Amino acid sequence: MRLFAAVLPPDDVTRELAVEVDALRKLPGADGLRWTGRPGWHFTLAFYGEVDDALVPDLSDRLARAAHRTEPFELALRGGGQFGHGRALWTGAEGGLETLRLLADRAEAAGRRAGVPMGEHRRYKAHLTVARSRGAVDVTSCLAALDGFRSRTWTVRDLVLVRSDLPKSGTPGEQPRYEAVARWPLGAAG
């Protein structure tokens, strides 16, 4: 199964972001982007890809320990940015970014120790992808609009293991499906 570890914003925060994204979709050049839907809005901490079912129990145990060793922290969506000349448009975060990076490092280490092939380590950059493109797109107007965006602050209280199923129908605009398969509370209470 295709898995990743994530932090999921609460529903009211994704509603705030949905209002912002609705405005972004009306800006010049926005029609050149494939917009992600609310079910796909998350902070990926570690992407595991296709994971053999036999590795999932060990991965889960290690993620549980990573969550237990990480205290809850404050986070808010803030501003925006791009990767690859408009190939990915995202909103960022503010608040407990060091703790978020630590949790990402622990989630990556959990995968490696469980035997999941992880590829090259990269320094974690907190981002929640709101749109993608196959080619370069001028997202200057979107970045300007996102510059003033800030959601309410919430307390991140859990680490989530998410399964993603990629679209198979070939229907334009079809989105991946996401399912939380496990959730562990952060901190000593976990």
Backbone as CSV, one residue per row, in Angstrom:
resi,resn,N_x,N_y,N_z,CA_x,CA_y,CA_z,C_x,C_y,C_z
1,MET,0.839,-1.181,0.000,0.000,0.000,0.000,0.882,1.241,0.000
2,ARG,0.372,2.313,-0.569,1.111,3.577,-0.697,0.844,4.412,0.556
3,LEU,1.900,4.717,1.316,1.737,5.337,2.632,2.622,6.562,2.811
4,PHE,2.173,7.441,3.703,3.002,8.543,4.166,2.572,8.939,5.564
5,ALA,3.487,9.549,6.315,3.183,10.083,7.644,2.860,11.556,7.480
6,ALA,1.878,12.041,8.249,1.422,13.415,8.048,0.890,14.048,9.322
7,VAL,0.800,15.367,9.247,0.032,16.183,10.194,-1.153,16.710,9.404
8,LEU,-2.348,16.511,9.940,-3.572,16.955,9.279,-4.137,18.179,9.998
9,PRO,-4.364,19.279,9.286,-4.996,20.437,9.927,-6.444,20.103,10.291
10,PRO,-6.966,20.732,11.330,-8.370,20.504,11.696,-9.318,21.067,10.629
11,ASP,-10.561,20.596,10.653,-11.554,20.979,9.643,-11.758,22.481,9.523
12,ASP,-11.805,23.194,10.657,-12.054,24.630,10.559,-10.890,25.353,9.877
13,VAL,-9.682,24.849,10.031,-8.526,25.444,9.368,-8.579,25.153,7.867
14,THR,-8.968,23.934,7.493,-9.078,23.646,6.058,-10.226,24.438,5.435
15,ARG,-11.248,24.747,6.210,-12.314,25.624,5.689,-11.768,27.024,5.417
16,GLU,-10.922,27.541,6.316,-10.279,28.845,6.084,-9.446,28.807,4.810
17,LEU,-8.682,27.736,4.641,-7.847,27.603,3.455,-8.707,27.469,2.202
18,ALA,-9.828,26.788,2.296,-10.714,26.618,1.137,-11.215,27.972,0.629
19,VAL,-11.513,28.885,1.529,-11.943,30.227,1.133,-10.816,30.921,0.368
20,GLU,-9.590,30.788,0.869,-8.432,31.391,0.210,-8.208,30.770,-1.166
21,VAL,-8.279,29.456,-1.249,-8.052,28.762,-2.514,-9.130,29.125,-3.537
22,ASP,-10.376,29.270,-3.088,-11.447,29.692,-4.009,-11.102,31.033,-4.652
23,ALA,-10.525,31.937,-3.870,-10.112,33.242,-4.414,-8.920,33.083,-5.362
24,LEU,-7.977,32.219,-5.019,-6.804,31.993,-5.868,-7.195,31.446,-7.235
25,ARG,-8.197,30.593,-7.249,-8.617,29.944,-8.500,-9.176,30.939,-9.514
26,LYS,-9.501,32.144,-9.060,-10.063,33.174,-9.946,-8.979,34.108,-10.498
27,LEU,-7.739,33.923,-10.061,-6.659,34.815,-10.467,-6.131,34.449,-11.854
28,PRO,-5.498,35.424,-12.530,-4.911,35.139,-13.846,-3.899,33.995,-13.770
29,GLY,-3.994,33.071,-14.712,-3.085,31.940,-14.788,-3.476,30.747,-13.952
30,ALA,-4.489,30.906,-13.085,-4.889,29.816,-12.192,-5.441,28.612,-12.944
31,ASP,-5.955,28.844,-14.140,-6.513,27.725,-14.905,-5.424,26.784,-15.427
32,GLY,-4.151,27.172,-15.306,-3.044,26.307,-15.696,-2.596,25.375,-14.581
33,LEU,-3.286,25.426,-13.444,-2.942,24.601,-12.288,-4.007,23.532,-12.050
34,ARG,-3.581,22.397,-11.499,-4.503,21.361,-11.028,-4.617,21.545,-9.518
35,TRP,-5.772,21.959,-9.065,-5.977,22.300,-7.660,-6.272,21.055,-6.845
36,THR,-5.615,20.946,-5.695,-5.882,19.814,-4.813,-7.146,20.108,-4.018
37,GLY,-7.847,19.068,-3.637,-9.060,19.227,-2.837,-8.757,19.132,-1.357
38,ARG,-9.718,19.520,-0.553,-9.534,19.512,0.899,-9.089,18.162,1.460
39,PRO,-9.566,17.033,0.937,-9.075,15.764,1.501,-7.569,15.570,1.330
40,GLY,-6.967,16.275,0.393,-5.540,16.139,0.143,-4.677,17.160,0.851
41,TRP,-5.256,17.980,1.705,-4.490,19.021,2.383,-3.893,18.469,3.668
42,HIS,-2.593,18.333,3.673,-1.872,17.780,4.811,-0.411,18.221,4.722
43,PHE,0.279,18.113,5.819,1.722,18.310,5.851,2.351,16.922,5.828
44,THR,2.900,16.531,4.690,3.585,15.248,4.602,4.876,15.343,5.403
45,LEU,5.055,14.429,6.336,6.268,14.393,7.151,7.302,13.457,6.538
46,ALA,6.846,12.302,6.067,7.723,11.319,5.427,6.881,10.552,4.426
47,PHE,7.362,10.476,3.190,6.663,9.720,2.156,7.329,8.357,2.050
48,TYR,6.545,7.301,2.220,7.073,5.943,2.205,6.868,5.238,0.866
49,GLY,5.943,5.717,0.064,5.657,5.057,-1.202,4.970,3.722,-0.972
50,GLU,5.171,2.804,-1.911,4.584,1.466,-1.774,5.311,0.709,-0.673
51,VAL,4.583,0.322,0.353,5.163,-0.368,1.505,4.610,-1.792,1.539
52,ASP,5.506,-2.746,1.634,5.112,-4.146,1.761,4.280,-4.307,3.036
53,ASP,3.184,-5.020,2.943,2.300,-5.222,4.097,3.048,-5.782,5.308
54,ALA,4.081,-6.578,5.070,4.830,-7.182,6.167,5.603,-6.142,6.975
55,LEU,5.902,-4.979,6.388,6.657,-3.939,7.082,5.767,-2.991,7.895
56,VAL,4.471,-2.987,7.616,3.567,-2.010,8.234,3.511,-2.124,9.758
57,PRO,3.456,-3.334,10.360,3.420,-3.382,11.835,4.647,-2.748,12.490
58,ASP,5.853,-3.027,11.965,7.059,-2.435,12.538,7.069,-0.920,12.313
59,LEU,6.700,-0.492,11.111,6.605,0.943,10.835,5.636,1.603,11.812
60,SER,4.499,0.987,12.029,3.493,1.543,12.955,4.039,1.641,14.375
61,ASP,4.731,0.599,14.835,5.310,0.639,16.183,6.316,1.778,16.307
62,ARG,7.134,1.958,15.291,8.149,3.001,15.320,7.524,4.402,15.248
63,LEU,6.453,4.546,14.461,5.752,5.833,14.419,5.081,6.134,15.749
64,ALA,4.555,5.112,16.402,3.948,5.306,17.725,4.990,5.842,18.699
65,ARG,6.203,5.274,18.652,7.276,5.751,19.536,7.682,7.177,19.173
66,ALA,7.753,7.496,17.886,8.100,8.857,17.454,7.075,9.855,17.975
67,ALA,5.805,9.498,17.895,4.747,10.379,18.396,4.876,10.553,19.915
68,HIS,5.110,9.459,20.609,5.230,9.492,22.068,6.364,10.414,22.516
69,ARG,7.457,10.461,21.722,8.630,11.263,22.072,8.512,12.723,21.646
70,THR,7.424,13.096,20.994,7.251,14.464,20.491,6.071,15.118,21.200
71,GLU,6.315,16.237,21.829,5.244,16.940,22.545,4.324,17.654,21.556
72,PRO,3.038,17.831,21.912,2.140,18.628,21.072,2.725,20.023,20.856
73,PHE,2.362,20.640,19.741,2.915,21.953,19.409,1.889,22.765,18.625
74,GLU,2.099,24.081,18.630,1.209,25.016,17.942,1.628,25.170,16.488
75,LEU,0.632,25.328,15.611,0.895,25.505,14.198,-0.213,26.357,13.597
76,ALA,0.113,27.113,12.569,-0.869,27.866,11.783,-0.412,27.833,10.332
77,LEU,-1.357,27.867,9.407,-1.016,28.017,7.998,-0.618,29.471,7.784
78,ARG,0.408,29.675,6.949,0.892,31.047,6.774,1.559,31.211,5.417
79,GLY,1.134,32.233,4.675,1.799,32.612,3.444,1.770,31.532,2.390
80,GLY,2.754,31.571,1.496,2.810,30.581,0.438,4.136,30.594,-0.281
81,GLY,4.281,29.661,-1.181,5.495,29.547,-1.960,5.268,28.605,-3.123
82,GLN,6.357,28.341,-3.835,6.272,27.454,-4.990,7.525,26.604,-5.078
83,PHE,7.397,25.477,-5.704,8.523,24.639,-6.076,8.494,24.520,-7.592
84,GLY,9.670,24.497,-8.210,9.762,24.206,-9.638,9.067,25.179,-10.558
85,HIS,9.219,26.480,-10.332,8.636,27.501,-11.215,7.133,27.292,-11.422
86,GLY,6.427,27.135,-10.331,4.973,27.007,-10.394,4.474,25.594,-10.556
87,ARG,5.359,24.610,-10.509,4.909,23.213,-10.630,4.181,22.761,-9.373
88,ALA,4.453,23.408,-8.252,3.721,23.149,-7.011,3.538,24.482,-6.296
89,LEU,2.312,24.784,-5.964,1.954,25.982,-5.204,1.519,25.513,-3.827
90,TRP,2.034,26.154,-2.788,1.741,25.688,-1.449,1.548,26.842,-0.473
91,THR,0.919,26.502,0.650,0.890,27.404,1.787,1.849,26.829,2.822
92,GLY,2.477,27.722,3.550,3.458,27.302,4.538,2.867,27.229,5.926
93,ALA,3.736,27.321,6.909,3.308,27.221,8.304,4.149,28.151,9.160
94,GLU,3.614,28.444,10.318,4.359,29.170,11.350,3.989,28.569,12.689
95,GLY,4.826,28.824,13.662,4.595,28.269,14.990,5.720,27.322,15.348
96,GLY,5.361,26.131,15.751,6.335,25.138,16.208,7.044,24.423,15.073
97,LEU,7.709,25.191,14.210,8.348,24.596,13.027,9.505,23.670,13.393
98,GLU,10.241,23.987,14.435,11.334,23.090,14.840,10.786,21.746,15.305
99,THR,9.686,21.773,16.032,9.073,20.512,16.471,8.491,19.759,15.283
100,LEU,7.913,20.480,14.339,7.396,19.845,13.128,8.538,19.171,12.366
101,ARG,9.673,19.857,12.227,10.840,19.262,11.552,11.353,18.039,12.311
102,LEU,11.378,18.135,13.638,11.811,17.003,14.455,10.887,15.803,14.235
103,LEU,9.591,16.049,14.213,8.626,14.970,13.982,8.819,14.382,12.584
104,ALA,9.100,15.221,11.596,9.364,14.736,10.239,10.621,13.866,10.221
105,ASP,11.661,14.303,10.895,12.894,13.509,10.964,12.634,12.163,11.636
106,ARG,11.848,12.180,12.697,11.538,10.934,13.406,10.676,10.010,12.542
107,ALA,9.745,10.581,11.780,8.902,9.769,10.897,9.739,9.152,9.775
108,GLU,10.690,9.916,9.252,11.584,9.374,8.220,12.450,8.258,8.809
109,ALA,13.013,8.495,9.993,13.843,7.481,10.638,13.042,6.218,10.932
110,ALA,11.786,6.368,11.310,10.929,5.209,11.561,10.807,4.355,10.305
111,GLY,10.640,5.005,9.167,10.552,4.274,7.908,11.848,3.547,7.591
112,ARG,12.958,4.241,7.717,14.262,3.632,7.425,14.508,2.418,8.319
113,ARG,14.250,2.576,9.620,14.510,1.489,10.575,13.557,0.310,10.375
114,ALA,12.377,0.593,9.822,11.417,-0.486,9.544,11.731,-1.190,8.223
115,GLY,12.733,-0.696,7.496,13.118,-1.338,6.249,12.457,-0.787,5.008
116,VAL,11.815,0.390,5.138,11.192,1.029,3.977,12.282,1.774,3.202
117,PRO,12.431,1.508,1.895,13.428,2.254,1.123,13.018,3.729,1.035
118,MET,13.814,4.602,1.610,13.423,6.004,1.747,14.085,6.943,0.748
119,GLY,15.111,6.501,0.055,15.794,7.424,-0.846,16.645,8.402,-0.058
120,GLU,17.026,9.468,-0.728,17.930,10.458,-0.156,17.211,11.337,0.879
121,HIS,17.895,11.615,1.993,17.337,12.501,3.023,17.397,13.949,2.545
122,ARG,16.305,14.671,2.737,16.269,16.113,2.449,15.790,16.845,3.689
123,ARG,16.310,18.047,3.881,15.845,18.865,5.017,14.370,19.163,4.814
124,TYR,13.597,18.995,5.873,12.152,19.156,5.801,11.764,20.612,5.589
125,LYS,10.881,20.858,4.652,10.315,22.186,4.379,8.807,22.075,4.576
126,ALA,8.300,22.737,5.610,6.870,22.659,5.922,6.055,23.311,4.814
127,HIS,5.205,22.516,4.160,4.340,23.044,3.111,3.130,22.137,2.927
128,LEU,2.047,22.746,2.569,0.799,22.053,2.284,0.438,22.422,0.835
129,THR,0.510,21.462,-0.068,0.327,21.725,-1.494,-1.140,22.009,-1.799
130,VAL,-1.387,23.134,-2.482,-2.756,23.484,-2.876,-2.986,23.342,-4.375
131,ALA,-1.895,23.293,-5.170,-2.043,23.129,-6.624,-0.739,22.609,-7.211
132,ARG,-0.877,21.952,-8.366,0.273,21.414,-9.098,0.116,21.729,-10.575
133,SER,1.222,21.586,-11.293,1.196,21.749,-12.740,2.254,20.841,-13.343
134,ARG,2.005,20.354,-14.548,2.994,19.512,-15.234,4.143,20.360,-15.801
135,GLY,3.891,21.624,-16.057,4.903,22.515,-16.612,5.026,23.767,-15.772
136,ALA,5.963,24.612,-16.153,6.155,25.881,-15.437,4.932,26.774,-15.629
137,VAL,4.474,27.384,-14.560,3.318,28.274,-14.569,3.690,29.530,-13.780
138,ASP,3.280,30.679,-14.275,3.511,31.926,-13.549,2.474,32.034,-12.428
139,VAL,2.921,31.855,-11.204,2.014,31.897,-10.052,2.219,33.164,-9.226
140,THR,2.766,34.195,-9.851,3.068,35.435,-9.142,1.841,36.000,-8.436
141,SER,0.687,36.024,-9.121,-0.516,36.590,-8.497,-0.980,35.731,-7.317
142,CYS,-0.825,34.421,-7.429,-1.206,33.535,-6.321,-0.289,33.751,-5.116
143,LEU,1.008,33.895,-5.376,1.951,34.116,-4.288,1.675,35.438,-3.582
144,ALA,1.337,36.467,-4.367,1.013,37.764,-3.774,-0.229,37.648,-2.887
145,ALA,-1.231,36.913,-3.356,-2.457,36.741,-2.571,-2.193,35.925,-1.307
146,LEU,-1.374,34.870,-1.427,-1.078,34.034,-0.260,-0.219,34.750,0.771
147,ASP,0.498,35.778,0.349,1.398,36.486,1.245,0.689,36.956,2.511
148,GLY,-0.558,37.377,2.396,-1.291,37.868,3.555,-2.133,36.817,4.252
149,PHE,-2.080,35.569,3.782,-2.921,34.522,4.370,-2.322,33.990,5.662
150,ARG,-3.179,33.845,6.661,-2.810,33.219,7.922,-4.056,32.599,8.520
151,SER,-3.973,31.317,8.844,-5.101,30.643,9.488,-5.033,30.865,10.991
152,ARG,-6.039,30.391,11.669,-5.970,30.392,13.132,-4.915,29.381,13.563
153,THR,-4.392,29.562,14.748,-3.411,28.635,15.312,-4.148,27.475,15.972
154,TRP,-3.611,26.270,15.782,-4.177,25.098,16.446,-3.035,24.317,17.086
155,THR,-3.389,23.389,17.960,-2.403,22.524,18.590,-2.378,21.198,17.852
156,VAL,-1.207,20.848,17.327,-1.019,19.547,16.684,-0.905,18.523,17.801
157,ARG,-1.817,17.562,17.793,-1.873,16.585,18.879,-1.634,15.148,18.430
158,ASP,-1.516,14.923,17.106,-1.282,13.546,16.683,-0.498,13.447,15.383
159,LEU,0.048,12.280,15.184,0.774,11.880,13.990,-0.122,10.864,13.283
160,VAL,-0.263,11.004,11.969,-1.197,10.169,11.229,-0.462,9.416,10.129
161,LEU,-0.755,8.127,10.008,-0.284,7.325,8.890,-1.417,7.303,7.873
162,VAL,-1.118,7.768,6.657,-2.146,7.943,5.630,-1.851,7.016,4.453
163,ARG,-2.910,6.402,3.963,-2.846,5.606,2.736,-3.384,6.468,1.607
164,SER,-2.680,6.463,0.479,-3.178,7.212,-0.669,-3.358,6.262,-1.841
165,ASP,-4.472,6.412,-2.518,-4.762,5.651,-3.729,-4.812,6.636,-4.876
166,LEU,-3.923,6.439,-5.833,-3.862,7.339,-6.985,-5.036,7.097,-7.922
167,PRO,-5.445,8.123,-8.663,-6.551,7.957,-9.609,-6.204,6.888,-10.655
168,LYS,-7.212,6.098,-11.000,-6.996,5.040,-11.985,-7.894,5.179,-13.198
169,SER,-8.924,6.011,-13.113,-9.917,6.071,-14.180,-9.450,6.855,-15.394
170,GLY,-8.479,7.754,-15.181,-8.046,8.609,-16.278,-8.961,9.794,-16.502
171,THR,-9.952,9.964,-15.657,-10.875,11.087,-15.764,-10.146,12.372,-15.376
172,PRO,-10.167,13.397,-16.252,-9.506,14.656,-15.917,-10.045,15.232,-14.600
173,GLY,-9.132,15.691,-13.763,-9.518,16.306,-12.497,-9.737,15.328,-11.360
174,GLU,-9.675,14.014,-11.638,-9.856,13.046,-10.555,-8.726,13.201,-9.542
175,GLN,-9.067,13.168,-8.276,-8.110,13.383,-7.193,-7.723,12.051,-6.550
176,PRO,-6.517,11.976,-5.987,-6.177,10.792,-5.180,-7.144,10.689,-4.001
177,ARG,-7.303,9.477,-3.485,-8.110,9.275,-2.278,-7.175,9.029,-1.105
178,TYR,-7.508,9.612,0.034,-6.681,9.508,1.228,-7.484,8.884,2.350
179,GLU,-6.814,8.012,3.106,-7.457,7.363,4.243,-6.471,7.300,5.393
180,ALA,-6.868,7.830,6.548,-6.033,7.717,7.746,-6.147,6.277,8.234
181,VAL,-5.029,5.548,8.223,-5.066,4.140,8.630,-4.619,3.949,10.072
182,ALA,-3.918,4.926,10.637,-3.515,4.874,12.043,-3.230,6.288,12.511
183,ARG,-3.397,6.485,13.809,-3.222,7.806,14.406,-2.661,7.596,15.811
184,TRP,-1.613,8.373,16.148,-1.000,8.258,17.448,-0.927,9.628,18.104
185,PRO,-1.356,9.738,19.369,-1.267,11.009,20.065,0.174,11.388,20.349
186,LEU,0.455,12.687,20.282,1.790,13.178,20.601,1.977,13.272,22.110
187,GLY,3.210,13.121,22.517,3.573,13.347,23.915,3.436,12.116,24.787
188,ALA,3.773,12.333,26.058,3.799,11.244,27.019,2.446,10.573,27.204
189,ALA,1.362,11.286,26.873,0.031,10.680,26.995,-0.183,9.619,25.919
190,GLY,0.661,9.657,24.868,0.488,8.750,23.739,0.987,7.401,23.934
